[in-house]
């Protein structure tokens, strides 16, 4: 855009200043003037302005007050404050609220003001360009997520069929007929299925709109334990649930959160531990539910505690996708929940979460 297409609005209660400004800059910019804040607002309602200059000391509404009043409705134009006197309080107020790009004293120097307007327009273009790039990036990211979801969903159908064949081989007593081959196929299939399910969980957590329903932890917790212990019967669960009030929450995300934590409590047990144990305690109150999941597994190094909720983080002992705890944290963020973790390499790990009751 050429300089003459840069639209500048100047608001001042002194007609002489408006005329002088227009005379000085009409060849360089597309100039609009207003004798008051109210008149300036009318201009903004009809013209897409790039840069706004306003005099600070105007009757009724000051320049700073005007800038504050249009922060939400007209956030894009870059603001420049002009004043004929030193008003440190007004200047500090304007800067603290992010309302002005530059502060210029009157009478202005034409060259200084011209450079300020030019730089303000560059800032305006940078702001718009950044917004467009963010929108483009979000669109690309959304398309990529949809593609990954589609591929993951389509991959799972033949994978489930393959896993079904392995189960048929077991039923027919042929599982050991080919040495370790069937076992290797089953292990690889289960691992691939785990990755696919985590990918689907991640996508659904980002896209699914929260739908709050009545949650019965007395049914939910045992159901999740049964689901995640189908291939592991060595871990003993001790459950204590105190729910004497109705609890409403996002069933999908709560299941994702608890399912991942229960799965990890099983997965990261010590191989040589004779008594693998997991303790689950749930206390439901009118305001929130507090849930703790404690295992006597291998524990987490202190230097890793701050990293375990980041995407794709894997420790040397973590053979998972690096998405499980990241999904837990993201799902909790969606429902305004919180999580904390404490761990000891000798004793095991405890995760504590709080979930608001949205009733």
C-alpha positions as a printed Julia matrix, in Angstrom:
359×3 Matrix{Float64}:
   0.0     0.0    0.0
   1.36    3.43  -0.96
   1.69    6.2    1.62
  -1.28    8.08   0.1
  -3.48    5.06   0.86
  -2.58    5.08   4.54
  -5.73    6.28   6.32
  -5.07    8.58   9.27
  -7.65    9.99  11.69
  -6.73   13.05  13.74
  -8.98   14.12  16.63
  -8.53   17.54  18.23
 -10.96   20.09  19.68
  -9.04   22.97  18.05
 -10.05   23.58  14.44
  -6.75   25.33  13.65
  -4.77   22.21  14.59
  -6.98   20.04  12.37
  -6.51   22.38   9.41
  -2.75   22.6    9.96
  -2.45   18.82  10.16
  -4.46   18.31   7.0
  -2.47   20.94   5.13
   0.83   19.36   6.16
   0.02   15.72   5.43
  -2.83   15.54   2.89
  -0.42   14.72   0.04
   1.25   11.93   1.99
  -1.76   10.28   3.63
  -5.52    9.91   3.33
  -6.53   12.27   6.13
  -9.72   12.26   8.23
 -10.31   14.78  11.01
 -12.75   15.07  13.91
 -13.44   17.94  16.3
 -14.32   15.62  19.24
 -14.09   12.06  20.45
 -17.73   11.5   19.48
 -17.07   12.72  15.93
 -13.96   10.53  15.78
 -16.05    7.5   16.72
 -18.42    8.26  13.84
 -15.47    8.27  11.44
 -14.3     4.9   12.76
 -17.76    3.45  12.24
 -17.58    4.25   8.54
 -13.9     4.22   7.63
 -11.26    1.53   8.18
  -8.51    3.67   9.69
  -4.89    2.55  10.07
  -3.51    5.22  12.43
  -5.34    7.38  14.99
  -3.89   10.57  16.48
  -5.76   12.17  19.37
  -5.15   15.26  21.45
  -5.02   14.46  25.17
  -6.72   17.6   26.53
 -10.17   17.64  24.94
 -13.41   18.64  26.68
 -15.64   15.75  27.74
 -13.38   12.88  26.72
  -9.57   12.98  26.84
  -7.36   11.28  24.28
  -6.45    8.48  26.69
 -10.1     7.91  27.62
 -11.03    7.77  23.94
  -8.34    5.21  23.21
  -9.5     3.1   26.14
 -13.12    3.24  24.95
 -12.29    1.78  21.52
  -9.83   -0.9   22.68
 -12.31   -3.75  22.17
 -14.36   -2.41  19.26
 -11.47   -1.06  17.18
  -8.31   -2.87  18.37
  -6.33   -2.68  15.13
  -5.59    1.02  14.46
  -2.3     2.2   15.94
  -2.68    5.07  18.42
  -0.55    8.19  18.78
  -1.22   10.64  21.61
  -0.53   14.38  21.17
  -0.52   16.94  23.94
   0.6    20.51  24.39
   1.65   20.03  27.97
   3.46   17.5   30.08
   0.95   15.16  31.69
   3.04   12.33  33.11
   0.04   10.67  34.79
  -1.93   10.53  31.53
   1.1     9.27  29.65
   1.79    6.53  32.2
  -1.89    5.55  32.2
  -1.95    5.27  28.42
   1.25    3.25  28.23
   0.21    0.9   31.05
  -3.03    0.08  29.24
  -1.22   -0.43  25.95
  -3.37    2.2   24.29
  -0.71    4.29  22.6
   2.11    3.49  20.23
   3.86    6.84  20.61
   3.63   10.08  22.57
   4.32   13.39  20.78
   4.3    16.89  22.22
   2.68   19.89  20.53
   3.51   21.88  18.58
   4.74   18.93  16.55
   7.67   18.78  14.2
   6.4    17.75  10.75
   9.29   15.38  10.04
   9.02   13.74  13.46
   5.25   13.32  13.1
   5.6    11.99   9.56
   8.1     9.35  10.71
   5.87    8.45  13.63
   2.86    7.91  11.36
   4.95    5.88   8.92
   6.31    3.69  11.71
   2.82    3.33  13.19
   1.51    2.1    9.85
   4.38   -0.41   9.65
   3.34   -1.63  13.1
  -0.27   -1.89  11.88
   0.77   -3.97   8.87
   2.93   -6.21  11.06
  -0.02   -6.79  13.38
  -2.36   -7.7   10.52
   0.25   -9.86   8.79
   0.88  -11.75  12.04
  -2.85  -12.33  12.53
  -3.17  -13.62   8.98
  -0.22  -15.94   9.42
  -1.64  -17.25  12.71
  -5.01  -17.86  11.02
  -3.27  -19.63   8.15
  -1.22  -21.69  10.58
  -4.33  -22.64  12.56
  -6.07  -23.69   9.34
  -3.07  -25.78   8.27
  -2.82  -27.3   11.74
  -6.51  -28.14  11.72
  -6.23  -29.77   8.3
  -3.2   -31.76   9.47
  -5.05  -32.9   12.61
  -8.04  -33.96  10.51
  -5.74  -35.88   8.18
  -3.99  -37.62  11.08
  -7.36  -38.46  12.66
  -8.67  -39.85   9.38
  -5.57  -41.96   8.76
  -5.51  -43.22  12.37
  -9.19  -44.1   12.24
  -8.8   -45.98   8.95
  -5.67  -47.81  10.16
  -7.42  -49.13  13.24
 -10.02  -51.14  11.3
  -7.56  -53.59   9.65
  -5.45  -53.6   12.82
  -8.4   -54.75  14.92
  -9.01  -57.48  12.35
  -5.38  -58.63  12.7
  -5.7   -58.66  16.49
  -8.91  -60.69  16.11
  -7.04  -63.25  14.03
  -4.41  -63.59  16.79
  -7.21  -64.26  19.28
  -8.68  -66.94  16.98
  -5.25  -68.56  16.79
  -5.2   -68.64  20.59
  -8.67  -70.18  20.75
  -7.71  -72.9   18.27
  -4.56  -73.72  20.23
  -2.16  -72.71  17.47
  -0.54  -69.75  19.3
   2.65  -71.72  20.07
   2.74  -73.54  16.73
   5.15  -71.11  15.09
   7.54  -70.37  17.9
   7.45  -66.69  18.94
   5.98  -65.34  15.68
   2.38  -65.05  16.87
   3.57  -63.47  20.12
   5.6   -60.91  18.18
   2.63  -60.13  15.95
   0.42  -59.66  19.01
   2.95  -57.41  20.77
   3.46  -55.2   17.7
  -0.29  -55.02  17.06
  -1.02  -54.0   20.65
   1.69  -51.34  20.54
   0.39  -49.93  17.26
  -3.16  -49.95  18.6
  -1.96  -48.05  21.68
  -0.35  -45.34  19.52
  -3.43  -45.03  17.34
  -5.76  -44.73  20.33
  -3.57  -42.03  21.88
  -3.63  -40.11  18.58
  -7.41  -40.37  18.42
  -7.71  -39.26  22.06
  -5.54  -36.23  21.36
  -7.64  -35.19  18.38
 -10.99  -35.76  20.11
  -9.86  -33.85  23.2
  -9.08  -30.82  21.02
 -12.29  -31.0   19.0
 -14.96  -32.37  21.33
 -17.22  -29.76  22.92
 -17.63  -30.27  26.66
 -20.84  -32.04  27.56
 -21.45  -32.31  31.29
 -23.33  -35.35  32.6
 -23.81  -37.12  35.92
 -20.66  -39.08  36.85
 -20.82  -42.11  39.15
 -17.25  -42.85  40.22
 -18.38  -46.1   41.87
 -19.08  -47.44  38.37
 -16.52  -45.46  36.36
 -13.35  -46.44  38.25
 -13.93  -50.25  38.32
 -14.93  -50.14  34.66
 -11.69  -48.41  33.67
  -9.63  -50.82  35.78
 -11.28  -53.79  34.08
 -10.61  -52.22  30.68
  -6.92  -51.59  31.28
  -6.1   -54.8   33.17
  -7.44  -57.21  30.55
  -3.88  -58.16  29.6
  -2.33  -57.66  33.06
  -3.69  -59.53  36.05
  -0.6   -59.09  38.24
  -1.44  -55.64  39.63
  -3.69  -55.4   42.68
  -6.0   -52.39  42.93
  -7.27  -50.94  46.2
 -10.14  -48.5   45.66
 -11.67  -46.05  48.12
 -14.51  -43.9   46.77
 -16.41  -41.41  48.9
 -19.21  -39.97  46.76
 -22.27  -38.83  48.68
 -23.24  -35.96  46.38
 -24.06  -35.78  42.67
 -21.09  -34.93  40.49
 -21.44  -33.45  37.02
 -18.56  -33.24  34.57
 -17.27  -34.01  31.09
 -17.52  -37.82  31.0
 -15.36  -38.2   27.88
 -12.43  -36.18  29.22
 -12.66  -37.6   32.75
 -12.48  -41.12  31.29
  -9.49  -40.1   29.16
  -7.72  -38.6   32.19
  -8.31  -41.5   34.56
  -7.78  -44.11  31.85
  -4.32  -42.75  31.01
  -3.29  -42.52  34.65
  -4.52  -46.06  35.44
  -2.82  -47.39  32.3
   0.48  -45.77  33.33
   0.19  -47.1   36.88
   0.06  -50.6   35.4
   2.58  -50.09  32.62
   5.37  -48.65  34.75
   5.42  -51.22  37.52
   8.79  -52.75  38.4
   9.32  -56.01  36.54
  10.82  -57.71  39.6
   8.12  -56.44  42.01
   6.26  -59.38  43.55
   3.37  -57.27  44.89
   2.4   -54.74  42.24
  -0.11  -52.35  43.8
  -2.16  -49.34  42.83
  -4.24  -47.29  45.27
  -7.06  -45.1   44.0
  -8.77  -42.66  46.32
 -11.74  -40.52  45.25
 -13.38  -37.87  47.42
 -16.33  -36.07  45.89
 -17.6   -32.81  47.35
 -20.13  -30.26  46.16
 -17.41  -28.04  44.68
 -15.0   -30.6   43.23
 -13.67  -34.13  43.15
 -10.2   -34.94  44.48
  -8.62  -38.07  43.05
  -5.27  -39.63  43.83
  -3.67  -42.58  42.05
  -0.64  -44.09  43.78
   1.52  -46.97  42.56
   4.59  -48.75  43.89
   6.2   -48.71  40.48
   9.56  -47.56  39.16
   9.07  -43.87  39.98
  10.11  -40.75  38.11
  13.42  -38.9   38.35
  13.14  -35.44  39.96
  14.58  -33.74  36.89
  11.82  -35.3   34.79
   8.87  -34.27  36.96
   8.51  -30.89  35.23
   8.74  -32.44  31.77
   6.41  -35.43  31.91
   3.35  -33.4   30.83
   5.04  -32.04  27.71
   4.23  -33.43  24.29
   6.32  -36.44  23.17
   8.47  -36.46  26.31
  10.05  -39.85  26.91
  12.44  -40.93  29.62
  14.81  -43.85  29.15
  12.28  -46.21  30.76
   9.26  -44.74  28.98
   8.37  -46.92  26.03
   5.05  -45.2   25.35
   4.05  -42.61  22.79
   5.02  -39.62  24.94
   1.42  -38.41  24.57
  -0.39  -39.98  27.53
   0.35  -37.43  30.26
   0.3   -34.58  27.75
  -3.27  -35.6   26.85
  -4.12  -35.81  30.56
  -2.9   -32.23  31.11
  -4.67  -30.91  28.0
  -7.92  -32.62  28.96
  -7.72  -31.19  32.48
  -7.14  -27.71  31.04
 -10.32  -28.09  29.01
 -12.39  -28.76  32.15
 -10.48  -26.38  34.48
  -8.92  -29.23  36.41
  -5.48  -29.42  38.02
  -2.85  -32.11  38.44
   0.23  -32.56  40.59
   2.74  -35.39  40.89
   5.16  -36.63  43.51
   7.51  -39.55  43.02
  10.23  -41.59  44.64
  12.33  -44.1   42.73
  12.09  -46.55  45.61
   8.47  -46.03  46.65
   6.59  -45.19  43.45
   4.47  -42.33  42.13
   1.35  -40.43  43.17
  -0.77  -38.32  40.86
  -3.34  -36.0   42.44
  -6.03  -34.33  40.35
  -8.91  -32.0   41.13
 -11.93  -31.67  38.85
 -14.62  -29.0   39.41
 -18.19  -30.15  39.99
 -20.13  -28.15  37.39
 -23.58  -28.89  38.82
